[in-house]
Amino acid sequence: MINSSCTDPENQEATMYRRILVPIDGSDTSMHALQEAARLAERSAQIRLVYVLEEVYLLDAEGYTYFDITSLQEAMRQTGERTLSQAAEKVRQSNAAVETALLEAKGARIADVIGNEAGHWQADLIVIGTHGRSGLNRLLLGSVAEGVVRVASVPVLLVRAQ
């Protein structure tokens, strides 16, 4: 038996991705990715916005040391919650269903945390912004988006900053 909603070109996009994971960090780049995810989800998909908290480390004479300042950690948590709340409101304005999650890296790479969350939440797609850095900038700053592409078990849509 053929499901007609899968063969109908107008409904094909809606049936393709039902659960879209969108990592955000408050940057313009992640907001561009959020807009694209909302566009994809406006018909029938669920969006899960995630913000990953990292531990703070300082380099001392013996290497990296955990830097535990409660007020700094709380400020980072509040920033994450505020970023998620503002992004969720933008998604709601586009009439897409949205939920949020504040994740803690606990020493893991951000890309791994995102990849694990995509599997745990059973995402069909990850939409993530990328700065498109190359060369020395990419080497020094790293690329979370590239890491997500490498570890994800689902398709990843990279949205480049303008």
C-alpha positions in Angstrom: 0.0 0.0 0.0 1.4 3.4 -1.0 1.0 6.3 1.4 -0.4 9.1 -0.7 1.1 11.8 1.5 4.6 10.6 0.6 3.9 10.7 -3.1 2.1 14.0 -3.2 4.7 16.7 -4.2 3.0 19.3 -2.0 3.3 17.1 1.1 6.7 15.5 0.3 8.7 18.1 2.1 6.5 17.9 5.2 6.8 14.1 5.4 10.5 14.1 4.8 11.5 15.6 8.1 9.3 15.2 11.2 11.9 15.9 13.9 14.4 18.7 13.3 17.2 19.3 15.8 18.6 22.9 15.7 21.7 23.7 17.8 21.8 27.4 18.6 24.3 29.7 20.3 22.7 33.1 19.8 24.9 34.1 16.8 23.6 35.5 13.6 24.7 32.2 11.9 22.6 30.0 14.2 19.7 32.4 13.7 19.9 31.9 9.9 19.9 28.1 10.6 16.8 28.6 12.8 15.0 30.4 10.1 15.7 27.6 7.6 14.6 25.0 10.1 11.3 26.9 10.8 10.7 27.1 7.1 11.1 23.3 6.7 9.0 22.7 9.8 6.1 25.0 9.2 3.8 22.3 7.8 4.2 19.4 10.2 7.6 19.0 11.8 8.7 19.3 15.4 11.7 21.5 16.1 14.0 20.9 19.1 16.3 23.8 19.9 19.4 22.9 21.9 22.0 25.1 23.5 25.1 23.4 24.8 26.8 24.6 28.0 30.6 24.1 28.2 32.7 24.0 31.3 35.1 26.9 31.8 38.8 26.0 31.7 41.9 28.1 32.3 45.4 27.4 31.2 47.9 27.3 34.0 51.5 26.2 34.2 50.5 22.5 34.4 47.9 22.5 31.7 44.1 23.1 31.6 42.5 23.5 35.0 38.8 23.4 35.8 37.7 27.0 36.6 34.6 26.7 38.9 33.0 30.0 39.6 29.4 29.6 40.5 28.3 33.0 39.3 30.0 32.6 36.0 28.3 29.2 35.5 25.0 30.6 36.4 25.4 33.6 34.0 26.2 31.1 31.2 23.1 29.0 32.1 20.9 32.2 32.1 22.3 33.2 28.7 21.5 29.7 27.3 18.0 29.8 28.7 17.4 33.3 27.4 18.7 32.4 23.9 16.5 29.3 23.8 13.5 31.2 24.9 14.0 34.0 22.3 14.6 31.4 19.5 11.6 29.4 20.5 9.4 32.5 20.3 10.6 33.1 16.7 9.7 29.5 15.8 6.3 29.8 17.4 5.7 32.9 15.2 6.2 30.7 12.1 3.5 28.3 13.5 5.9 25.4 13.9 5.9 23.2 17.0 9.0 23.8 19.2 10.7 22.5 22.3 14.0 23.4 23.9 16.8 21.7 25.8 19.8 23.2 27.7 22.5 20.5 27.5 25.7 20.3 29.5 28.9 19.2 27.7 30.5 17.8 30.9 33.9 17.7 29.2 32.6 16.2 25.9 33.0 17.9 22.5 30.0 20.1 21.6 29.7 18.2 18.3 29.4 14.9 20.2 26.8 16.3 22.5 24.7 17.4 19.6 25.1 14.1 17.7 24.1 12.2 20.8 21.1 14.4 21.4 20.0 13.9 17.8 20.1 10.1 18.3 18.5 10.2 21.7 15.6 12.5 20.4 15.4 10.5 17.2 15.9 13.5 15.0 15.4 13.1 11.2 17.6 16.1 10.4 20.0 18.5 12.1 20.1 22.1 10.8 23.1 24.0 12.0 24.8 27.2 11.1 28.3 27.4 9.9 30.7 30.4 9.6 32.4 28.7 6.6 35.9 29.4 8.1 38.9 27.8 6.5 42.6 27.7 7.0 44.1 29.2 10.1 40.8 30.5 11.4 39.2 27.1 11.3 42.3 25.5 12.9 42.3 28.0 15.8 38.5 28.3 16.3 37.5 24.8 15.3 34.3 23.9 13.6 31.4 22.6 15.6 29.4 22.2 12.4 32.1 20.1 10.8 32.3 18.0 13.9 28.5 17.5 13.8 28.7 16.4 10.2 31.3 13.8 11.1 29.5 12.3 14.1 25.8 12.6 13.1 23.8 9.5 12.3 21.2 11.6 10.5 21.4 14.1 7.6 22.9 17.5 8.5 21.9 20.7 6.7 24.6 23.4 7.0 23.4 26.9 6.7 26.1 29.4 6.0 26.2 32.9 7.4 25.6 35.7 5.0 
